[in-house]
Amino acid sequence: MFKTFIQSLESFKIRETFIKACEHVGFSPSVEFETESLETACSLVENGLGISVVPESFLALNPSKRRNVVFIKDFASKRTVYLVYQPERYLPPPIQDFIDITLQFSNEIIVRK
């Protein structure tokens, strides 16, 4: 079993989420390589230097036959995202609708001006 992990730098939220999830199930991963680039992490994996946890969205845009991908079912992670726009600029109706729908369905809204 591979025990060498390739992870993002300590300041990245994805690393913090991964480490906490491992600790939650009683496992302490051995992080041997750190990178700020998902491309670099995948390249290290493809060269047999370890395994990494990367977002599904990245893999969808960067397919490769040189690595196996395992979906982690029920991985309870939460990621904070932001809508950023200039309030003084005109927003086309579809963009304004998107903002309105997002605000309507979000249960944790923080508006910063």
C-alpha positions as CSV (number, residue, x, y, z in Angstrom):
1,M,0.0,0.0,0.0
2,F,1.3,3.5,-0.9
3,K,1.9,5.6,2.2
4,T,3.7,8.5,0.5
5,F,1.4,11.5,-0.1
6,I,1.9,14.4,-2.5
7,Q,0.0,17.3,-1.1
8,S,-0.4,21.0,-1.6
9,L,1.4,23.5,0.6
10,E,0.3,23.8,4.3
11,S,-1.5,27.1,3.6
12,F,-3.9,25.4,1.1
13,K,-7.4,24.5,2.3
14,I,-7.5,21.2,0.4
15,R,-4.5,20.0,2.4
16,E,-6.1,21.0,5.7
17,T,-9.4,19.2,4.7
18,F,-7.5,16.1,3.7
19,I,-5.4,15.9,6.9
20,K,-8.5,16.5,9.1
21,A,-10.4,13.7,7.2
22,C,-7.5,11.3,7.7
23,E,-7.2,12.2,11.4
24,H,-10.9,11.7,11.8
25,V,-10.6,8.0,10.8
26,G,-7.4,7.5,12.8
27,F,-4.8,7.8,10.0
28,S,-1.8,10.1,9.8
29,P,-0.6,10.5,6.2
30,S,3.1,10.8,5.5
31,V,3.4,13.9,3.3
32,E,6.7,13.5,1.4
33,F,6.2,16.1,-1.4
34,E,4.6,19.5,-1.2
35,T,3.6,21.5,-4.2
36,E,1.4,24.5,-5.0
37,S,0.5,23.1,-8.5
38,L,-2.0,20.3,-9.2
39,E,-0.2,19.7,-12.4
40,T,3.0,19.0,-10.5
41,A,1.2,16.7,-8.0
42,C,-0.2,14.7,-10.9
43,S,3.2,14.5,-12.6
44,L,4.8,13.2,-9.4
45,V,2.0,10.6,-9.2
46,E,2.5,9.6,-12.8
47,N,6.2,9.1,-12.1
48,G,5.5,6.7,-9.2
49,L,6.5,9.0,-6.4
50,G,3.3,8.7,-4.3
51,I,-0.4,9.4,-4.4
52,S,-2.4,12.7,-4.1
53,V,-5.9,14.0,-3.5
54,V,-7.0,16.4,-6.1
55,P,-10.4,17.9,-7.0
56,E,-12.6,16.1,-9.4
57,S,-13.0,19.2,-11.5
58,F,-9.2,19.3,-12.2
59,L,-9.2,15.6,-13.3
60,A,-12.1,16.2,-15.6
61,L,-10.1,18.9,-17.4
62,N,-6.8,17.0,-17.3
63,P,-7.4,13.3,-18.1
64,S,-4.5,10.9,-18.3
65,K,-4.0,7.2,-18.9
66,R,-0.8,7.3,-16.8
67,R,-2.7,7.4,-13.4
68,N,-5.5,5.6,-11.7
69,V,-8.3,7.6,-10.2
70,V,-10.3,6.5,-7.2
71,F,-13.4,8.5,-6.2
72,I,-13.6,8.9,-2.4
73,K,-17.2,8.2,-1.6
74,D,-18.8,10.0,1.3
75,F,-15.8,12.3,1.7
76,A,-17.5,15.0,3.8
77,S,-15.6,18.0,2.8
78,K,-16.7,21.6,2.6
79,R,-15.1,24.3,0.5
80,T,-15.8,28.0,0.8
81,V,-16.2,29.8,-2.5
82,Y,-16.9,33.4,-3.2
83,L,-18.8,35.4,-5.8
84,V,-16.7,38.4,-6.7
85,Y,-17.9,41.2,-8.9
86,Q,-17.8,45.0,-9.1
87,P,-21.1,46.3,-7.8
88,E,-20.9,49.6,-9.7
89,R,-20.8,47.9,-13.1
90,Y,-23.7,46.7,-15.1
91,L,-24.5,43.0,-14.7
92,P,-26.3,41.3,-17.5
93,P,-29.6,39.7,-16.5
94,P,-28.3,36.1,-16.6
95,I,-25.4,37.0,-14.2
96,Q,-27.7,38.9,-11.9
97,D,-30.0,35.8,-11.9
98,F,-27.1,33.6,-11.1
99,I,-26.1,35.8,-8.1
100,D,-29.8,35.9,-6.9
101,I,-30.2,32.1,-7.1
102,T,-26.9,31.5,-5.4
103,L,-27.8,33.8,-2.5
104,Q,-31.3,32.2,-2.3
105,F,-29.9,28.7,-1.9
106,S,-26.8,29.4,0.2
107,N,-27.3,28.8,3.9
108,E,-24.1,30.6,4.9
109,I,-24.1,34.0,3.3
110,I,-21.5,36.6,4.1
111,V,-21.7,39.8,2.1
112,R,-18.6,42.0,2.2
113,K,-18.5,45.4,0.6
